[in-house]
Amino acid sequence: MNTFFDAISWVNFKYLLEGMGVTLEVSIISIAISFVLGTFLGIIRYVNIKGLSPIVGFIIDIIRNLPLMLILFFSYFGLPEVGVRLNVVTATVIALSVFEAAMIAEIVRSGISAVAKGQMEAARSNGMTYAQAMYHIILPQALRKMIPPLVSQFISLIKDTSLATIILLPELTYHAQIIYGQNVNYMIPMYVMLALLYFVVNYALSVASRVIAKKLAI
């Protein structure tokens, strides 16, 4: 028991919170970028633009079937080989954003497809252009349907930041490894703290999504 409390001393806990700060920073930026990019790609796939949509769909399928760890390696170690050098935070954000955008694109496409086709026809018959109907009528309805899977994907993204320890991103898991690397007896306490901190963040996100869903009367 003394070992446990020694492991979670204020100094170590503060160090873990510093790592959590990096985790949240990378997660928030990646979520914002992947949501915008994924929505754009999902719409392209749904609209089925001749020549473009099949190419976008092919790229999305490739990315979705690759391990995130491989994309992280390519972002940090591969891009410098072609003259693009990135710091570890930027490389992680790019890798997570690209991977999650591919996942979100499918969620968006499915969400739009779930909206009754009559909604688009009714909007067009009232004089709206296709783009106006998509923005004002279809997407708001689709978003209500997409909130649960989107939140699930965002939670996965937050947890996936731990994979960036392989490229030495100083996030939560990496900081925990530094702590128990100095004393192997701290390993279990650190895993307990990791579980607790990840749970608090992801549970808060889940609660927020339920509140939003309730307000939107999903």
C-alpha positions in Angstrom: 0.0 0.0 0.0 2.8 2.4 0.8 4.3 1.7 -2.6 1.0 2.7 -4.2 0.9 6.0 -2.4 4.5 6.7 -3.1 3.9 6.1 -6.8 1.0 8.6 -6.9 2.9 11.3 -5.0 2.1 14.9 -5.9 5.3 15.1 -8.0 4.4 12.0 -10.0 0.7 13.0 -10.3 1.6 16.5 -11.5 3.9 14.8 -14.1 1.0 12.6 -15.2 -1.2 15.7 -15.6 1.4 17.3 -17.8 1.2 14.3 -20.0 -2.6 14.4 -20.0 -2.3 18.0 -21.1 -0.4 16.9 -24.2 -2.9 14.1 -24.8 -5.8 16.6 -24.7 -4.0 19.1 -26.9 -3.2 16.5 -29.6 -6.7 15.0 -29.3 -8.6 18.3 -29.5 -6.6 19.5 -32.6 -6.9 16.1 -34.3 -10.7 15.9 -33.6 -11.2 19.3 -35.1 -9.2 18.6 -38.2 -10.5 15.0 -38.7 -14.1 16.1 -38.3 -13.8 18.9 -40.9 -11.8 16.7 -43.3 -14.0 13.6 -42.7 -17.2 15.5 -43.3 -15.9 16.9 -46.6 -14.7 13.4 -47.7 -18.0 11.8 -46.6 -20.0 14.3 -48.6 -17.9 13.6 -51.7 -18.5 9.9 -51.3 -22.2 10.4 -50.9 -22.6 12.8 -53.8 -20.8 10.3 -56.1 -19.0 12.8 -58.2 -17.9 11.0 -61.4 -14.1 10.3 -61.4 -13.6 11.9 -57.9 -15.8 9.9 -55.5 -14.4 6.5 -56.5 -10.8 7.8 -56.0 -11.7 9.3 -52.6 -13.4 6.0 -51.6 -10.4 4.0 -52.6 -8.1 6.1 -50.6 -10.4 6.0 -47.6 -10.6 2.2 -47.8 -6.8 2.0 -47.9 -6.4 4.2 -44.8 -9.2 2.5 -42.8 -7.5 -0.9 -43.3 -4.0 0.2 -42.3 -2.8 0.1 -38.6 -2.7 3.5 -37.0 0.8 2.6 -35.7 2.0 2.3 -39.3 0.6 5.7 -40.2 2.3 7.2 -37.2 5.6 5.6 -38.2 5.2 7.0 -41.8 4.3 10.5 -40.5 7.3 10.7 -38.2 10.0 8.6 -39.9 8.8 8.3 -43.5 8.0 11.9 -44.4 11.6 13.1 -43.6 12.8 10.8 -46.3 11.0 13.0 -48.9 12.1 16.2 -47.3 9.2 16.9 -44.9 10.5 17.1 -41.3 7.9 17.4 -38.5 8.2 17.6 -34.8 6.6 14.8 -32.8 3.4 16.7 -32.0 2.7 17.7 -35.5 3.5 14.2 -36.9 1.1 12.7 -34.4 -1.7 15.2 -35.2 -1.3 14.5 -38.9 -1.4 10.8 -38.5 -4.4 10.8 -36.1 -6.2 13.3 -38.3 -5.7 11.3 -41.5 -6.7 8.0 -39.9 -9.7 9.4 -38.0 -10.9 11.4 -41.1 -11.2 8.2 -43.0 -13.3 6.7 -40.2 -15.5 9.8 -39.9 -16.0 10.0 -43.7 -17.8 6.7 -43.5 -19.9 7.8 -40.5 -20.9 11.0 -42.4 -21.7 9.1 -45.6 -23.9 6.6 -43.6 -25.5 9.4 -41.7 -26.5 11.3 -44.8 -27.7 8.1 -46.5 -30.0 7.5 -43.5 -31.9 10.7 -44.2 -35.0 10.1 -46.3 -34.4 10.9 -49.9 -37.7 12.8 -50.0 -36.1 15.5 -47.9 -33.7 16.4 -50.7 -36.5 16.3 -53.3 -38.7 18.5 -51.2 -35.9 21.1 -50.7 -35.1 21.1 -54.4 -38.8 21.5 -55.3 -38.9 24.6 -53.0 -36.1 26.3 -55.1 -33.0 25.3 -53.1 -29.9 24.4 -54.9 -28.3 21.0 -54.2 -25.7 22.6 -52.0 -28.2 24.7 -50.1 -30.4 21.7 -49.5 -27.4 19.7 -48.3 -26.3 22.4 -45.9 -29.7 23.5 -44.5 -31.8 20.4 -44.7 -29.8 17.2 -45.0 -26.7 17.7 -42.9 -28.5 19.0 -39.7 -30.7 15.8 -39.8 -27.8 13.6 -40.5 -25.7 15.1 -37.7 -28.4 14.1 -35.2 -28.0 10.5 -36.3 -24.2 10.7 -36.4 -23.5 12.0 -32.9 -23.3 8.6 -31.1 -20.9 7.0 -33.6 -18.9 10.2 -33.9 -18.4 10.4 -30.1 -17.4 6.8 -30.1 -14.8 7.6 -32.7 -13.5 10.6 -30.8 -13.2 8.5 -27.7 -11.1 6.0 -29.7 -9.0 8.8 -30.9 -8.2 10.0 -27.4 -7.2 6.4 -26.4 -5.2 6.0 -29.6 -2.9 8.9 -28.6 -1.2 6.4 -26.4 0.2 4.6 -29.5 2.3 7.8 -30.1 4.6 6.6 -27.4 6.4 4.7 -30.1 7.5 8.0 -31.6 8.2 9.5 -28.1 5.2 11.8 -27.9 5.3 13.1 -24.3 1.7 12.3 -23.6 0.0 10.6 -20.7 1.1 7.0 -21.3 4.7 8.0 -22.1 4.9 10.0 -18.8 3.6 6.9 -16.9 6.3 4.8 -18.5 9.0 7.3 -17.4 7.7 7.1 -13.8 7.6 3.3 -13.5 10.8 3.1 -15.5 12.5 4.6 -12.5 10.9 2.1 -10.1 9.4 -1.1 -11.4 7.2 -1.3 -8.3 5.3 1.7 -9.6 4.0 -0.1 -12.7 0.7 -1.3 -11.3 -0.1 2.1 -9.6 0.7 3.9 -12.9 -1.6 1.6 -14.9 -4.3 2.3 -12.3 -3.8 6.0 -12.7 -3.8 5.7 -16.5 -7.1 3.9 -16.4 -8.6 6.4 -14.1 -7.5 9.5 -16.1 -8.5 8.0 -19.4 -11.9 7.0 -17.9 -12.6 10.5 -16.5 -11.9 12.2 -19.9 -13.8 9.7 -22.0 -16.7 9.4 -19.6 -17.1 13.2 -19.5 -17.2 13.1 -23.4 -19.8 10.4 -23.3 -22.0 12.4 -20.8 -21.6 15.5 -22.9 -22.7 13.6 -26.0 -25.8 12.3 -24.2 -26.7 15.8 -23.1 -26.4 17.1 -26.7 -28.3 14.1 -28.1 -31.1 14.7 -25.6 -31.3 18.4 -26.5 -31.5 17.5 -30.2 -34.2 14.9 -29.3 -32.4 12.0 -30.9 
